[in-house]
Amino acid sequence: MKLALFDLDNTLLVGDSDFEWAQFLIEKRALDRELHEARNLEFYEQYKAGTLDIHEFLDFQLKPLSRHPRSQLETWRKEFIEIKIKPLVAPGAKKLIESHMLDGDLCIIITATNSFVTAPIARLFEIDNLIATNPEEENGEFTGKVLGKPSFREGKIDRLEEWLNQHNLTWLSFLQSWFYSDSLNDLPLLSKVTHPVAVDPDPTLKKHAETKGWPVISLR
């Protein structure tokens, strides 16, 4: 058995779904533009620089989920997928995923973005397995807090190993493993698999990949 892991934002997508969701809510006037737009941009720059405080960011990103009924959020999400996400699908993404599926590999999207936003995106790529940051719920509504460990940086390894354990698997279950990512934030997991692949990488990851001899590809 072989394992194929895919980062989502700026890897399978030509853009960041977390960032775009906040911008979408601003456009819907569900968030105040003056208060949230600059902060959203600031967090995005911190992410790209590798300096993001994930808990500070999640407090910013998940609180809006608690301010609106689940039914309203799902209506907005459906529109968000159609007008914001579908145009961002990287041209080579589905072909790459299909190549692993045809080989019978276990395919998983693993992302720091919350599962409410990313679950329908995973379905868009026809991948059944998703590891994402989980927003806490009570009685079917979001509390604005995170549930468990965020799947960010080293947390991606922890969350993946939890997932594997739940499915009676370990790293030793796989003869080979791939991880496709664009981000320096994913260096811990990239260093764990047998086949790390830098996809349209940021400058730090690109330099690291070239030093290590990792493949550098583009899906755009």
C-alpha positions as CSV (number, residue, x, y, z in Angstrom):
1,M,0.0,0.0,0.0
2,K,1.1,3.5,-0.8
3,L,0.1,6.9,0.8
4,A,-0.5,10.1,-1.1
5,L,-1.0,13.3,0.9
6,F,-2.0,16.6,-0.6
7,D,-1.9,20.1,0.9
8,L,-4.8,22.2,-0.2
9,D,-4.2,25.9,-0.3
10,N,-1.8,27.1,-3.0
11,T,-1.1,23.5,-3.9
12,L,-4.3,21.9,-5.3
13,L,-5.8,25.4,-5.3
14,V,-4.2,28.5,-6.9
15,G,-5.1,30.5,-3.8
16,D,-5.9,30.1,-0.1
17,S,-9.4,29.0,0.9
18,D,-9.0,30.3,4.5
19,F,-8.2,33.8,3.2
20,E,-10.8,33.6,0.5
21,W,-13.5,32.6,3.0
22,A,-12.9,35.6,5.2
23,Q,-12.9,37.9,2.2
24,F,-16.2,36.3,1.1
25,L,-17.8,36.9,4.4
26,I,-16.6,40.5,4.2
27,E,-18.2,40.8,0.8
28,K,-21.4,39.4,2.3
29,R,-21.2,42.0,5.1
30,A,-21.1,39.2,7.6
31,L,-17.8,40.6,8.7
32,D,-17.0,44.3,9.1
33,R,-14.6,45.2,6.2
34,E,-12.7,47.9,8.2
35,L,-12.2,45.6,11.2
36,H,-11.4,42.3,9.4
37,E,-9.9,42.9,6.0
38,A,-6.5,44.3,7.2
39,R,-6.3,41.6,9.9
40,N,-7.0,38.9,7.3
41,L,-4.2,40.2,5.1
42,E,-1.9,40.4,8.1
43,F,-2.5,36.8,9.1
44,Y,-2.0,35.7,5.5
45,E,1.4,37.4,5.3
46,Q,2.4,35.9,8.6
47,Y,1.5,32.4,7.3
48,K,3.6,32.9,4.2
49,A,6.5,34.1,6.3
50,G,6.2,31.1,8.6
51,T,5.5,33.3,11.7
52,L,1.8,32.6,12.1
53,D,0.5,32.0,15.6
54,I,-2.1,29.4,14.7
55,H,-4.2,29.8,17.9
56,E,-4.4,33.6,17.4
57,F,-5.4,33.0,13.8
58,L,-8.0,30.4,14.6
59,D,-9.6,32.7,17.2
60,F,-10.0,35.2,14.4
61,Q,-11.1,32.7,11.8
62,L,-13.5,30.5,13.8
63,K,-15.4,33.2,15.8
64,P,-17.5,34.3,12.7
65,L,-18.8,30.7,12.5
66,S,-20.4,31.2,16.0
67,R,-22.2,34.4,15.0
68,H,-24.5,32.9,12.4
69,P,-26.9,30.0,12.3
70,R,-25.5,26.8,10.7
71,S,-28.1,27.0,8.0
72,Q,-27.0,30.4,6.9
73,L,-23.3,29.4,6.9
74,E,-24.1,26.4,4.7
75,T,-26.0,28.6,2.3
76,W,-23.0,31.0,2.1
77,R,-20.6,28.1,1.8
78,K,-22.4,26.7,-1.2
79,E,-22.1,30.0,-3.0
80,F,-18.5,30.4,-1.9
81,I,-17.5,27.0,-3.5
82,E,-19.2,28.0,-6.8
83,I,-17.9,31.5,-7.2
84,K,-14.6,31.5,-5.2
85,I,-13.2,28.0,-5.1
86,K,-14.0,26.3,-8.4
87,P,-12.1,29.0,-10.4
88,L,-9.1,28.4,-8.1
89,V,-8.7,24.7,-8.9
90,A,-5.1,24.2,-10.2
91,P,-5.2,22.9,-13.8
92,G,-3.0,19.9,-13.0
93,A,-4.5,19.0,-9.7
94,K,-7.1,16.5,-10.7
95,K,-4.8,14.7,-13.1
96,L,-2.2,14.3,-10.3
97,I,-4.8,13.0,-7.9
98,E,-6.2,10.6,-10.5
99,S,-2.7,9.2,-11.2
100,H,-2.4,8.2,-7.5
101,M,-6.0,6.8,-7.4
102,L,-5.3,4.7,-10.5
103,D,-2.3,3.2,-8.6
104,G,-4.6,2.3,-5.7
105,D,-2.9,4.7,-3.3
106,L,-4.6,5.9,-0.2
107,C,-5.3,9.6,-0.9
108,I,-5.7,12.2,1.9
109,I,-6.0,16.0,1.8
110,I,-4.3,17.4,4.9
111,T,-4.8,21.1,5.6
112,A,-4.7,23.6,8.4
113,T,-7.9,25.2,7.1
114,N,-11.0,24.3,9.0
115,S,-13.1,21.3,8.0
116,F,-16.3,23.4,7.5
117,V,-14.6,25.3,4.7
118,T,-12.6,22.4,3.3
119,A,-15.0,19.4,3.4
120,P,-16.9,20.4,0.2
121,I,-13.5,21.2,-1.5
122,A,-12.3,17.7,-0.8
123,R,-15.5,16.4,-2.4
124,L,-14.7,18.6,-5.4
125,F,-11.5,16.6,-5.8
126,E,-13.3,13.3,-5.2
127,I,-11.1,12.6,-2.2
128,D,-12.9,10.9,0.6
129,N,-10.3,11.4,3.3
130,L,-9.8,14.8,4.8
131,I,-7.6,15.9,7.8
132,A,-8.4,19.5,8.7
133,T,-8.6,21.7,11.7
134,N,-11.9,21.0,13.4
135,P,-14.2,23.7,14.7
136,E,-15.9,22.9,17.9
137,E,-19.7,22.4,17.8
138,E,-22.5,22.4,20.4
139,N,-26.0,21.2,19.3
140,G,-25.1,21.5,15.7
141,E,-23.9,25.1,15.9
142,F,-20.3,26.3,16.0
143,T,-18.8,27.7,19.3
144,G,-16.1,29.7,17.6
145,K,-13.4,27.5,19.3
146,V,-11.1,24.8,17.9
147,L,-11.6,21.2,18.7
148,G,-8.4,19.3,19.4
149,K,-5.1,20.0,17.8
150,P,-4.9,22.2,14.7
151,S,-3.4,20.4,11.6
152,F,-0.7,23.0,11.2
153,R,3.1,22.5,10.9
154,E,4.1,19.6,13.3
155,G,0.4,19.3,14.1
156,K,-0.1,17.8,10.6
157,I,2.1,14.8,11.6
158,D,0.2,14.4,14.9
159,R,-3.2,14.5,13.3
160,L,-2.1,12.2,10.5
161,E,-0.8,9.6,12.9
162,E,-4.0,9.9,14.9
163,W,-6.0,9.3,11.7
164,L,-3.8,6.3,10.7
165,N,-4.2,4.8,14.2
166,Q,-8.0,5.1,14.0
167,H,-7.8,3.1,10.7
168,N,-5.5,0.5,12.1
169,L,-2.6,1.8,10.1
170,T,0.9,3.2,10.8
171,W,3.7,4.7,8.7
172,L,5.0,1.1,8.4
173,S,1.8,0.2,6.6
174,F,3.1,2.0,3.5
175,L,5.9,1.0,1.2
176,Q,6.0,4.6,-0.1
177,S,4.5,7.9,0.8
178,W,4.1,11.2,-1.0
179,F,3.3,14.7,0.3
180,Y,2.6,17.5,-2.1
181,S,2.9,21.1,-0.7
182,D,3.8,24.6,-1.5
183,S,4.6,25.9,1.9
184,L,7.6,26.2,4.2
185,N,5.1,25.5,7.0
186,D,4.9,21.9,5.8
187,L,8.5,21.1,6.1
188,P,8.0,18.8,9.1
189,L,5.6,16.5,7.2
190,L,7.5,16.8,3.9
191,S,10.6,15.6,5.8
192,K,8.6,12.6,7.1
193,V,7.5,11.0,3.8
194,T,9.6,9.0,1.4
195,H,8.7,11.2,-1.5
196,P,8.4,14.9,-0.6
197,V,7.3,17.1,-3.6
198,A,7.3,20.9,-3.6
199,V,4.4,22.2,-5.7
200,D,4.7,25.8,-6.9
201,P,6.7,26.4,-3.7
202,D,7.3,29.6,-1.8
203,P,10.9,30.8,-1.9
204,T,11.9,29.1,1.4
205,L,10.5,25.7,0.4
206,K,11.9,26.0,-3.1
207,K,15.4,26.6,-1.8
208,H,15.1,23.8,0.7
209,A,13.8,21.4,-2.0
210,E,16.7,22.3,-4.3
211,T,19.2,21.7,-1.5
212,K,17.7,18.3,-0.6
213,G,17.1,17.3,-4.3
214,W,13.3,17.1,-3.9
215,P,11.2,17.3,-7.0
216,V,9.8,20.8,-7.7
217,I,6.6,20.7,-9.9
218,S,3.9,23.1,-11.0
219,L,0.2,22.3,-11.2
220,R,-0.6,25.7,-12.7
